[in-house]
Amino acid sequence: MAKVIFSIRYNIIPQKREEYLDVVKELKSIIKAEGLESYSVYEHKSKANSFEEIYVFSSQEAYENFDDNADERIDILMTKLSDMIKEQSTQYSTLIEVTN
C-alpha cells in the first residue's frame, strides 16, 4: 500500500507564538489514529513563525478516514490553532507514494 504525506503550511500571528507552541505540543501528545504513522510540526528555518504540520499515513484509506476519528479535545485544539494562523497564509499538500 502506498503511504500518504499530508502537510499544512502556514504563518502564525507572532504575538501568539508561545500559545501556538503549547497547542502543538499538546496535539503531538494526543493525536492518534488508525494508520497515522507520525505527526510532526516544523518551523521553516529561513522564515520566523512559518510552520508546517506533516502527517504520514500508512495508506490512502487511513488518510481518507482520518477525519472520521473525531476527538473532542483535538477539535478544541485545532480550533485554537486556526485562530492563531494569519489569514490567507495556509497551503495544503498531499503526496502519494509511487513506490513502496
C-alpha angles and dihedrals in degrees: 000000000000118000121231127217115198119187136183119198122192146144121243130214103267094226089058096053098110093046089047092052090051092051095049091046090056092044090052090055097049108028108107134148139163106276096011103128097181145353119199137167122211133185117221109249096220099041123054116223092015110124139178127204114206123197119188115199126192092225145001089255091056089050093050092048095047096097090052089069095077116178119183095222092049090049090053092049092047090052091051089048093052090054090059097052120098112245117262094009098105122109125179128204132183120191123189118201112243097195128033 
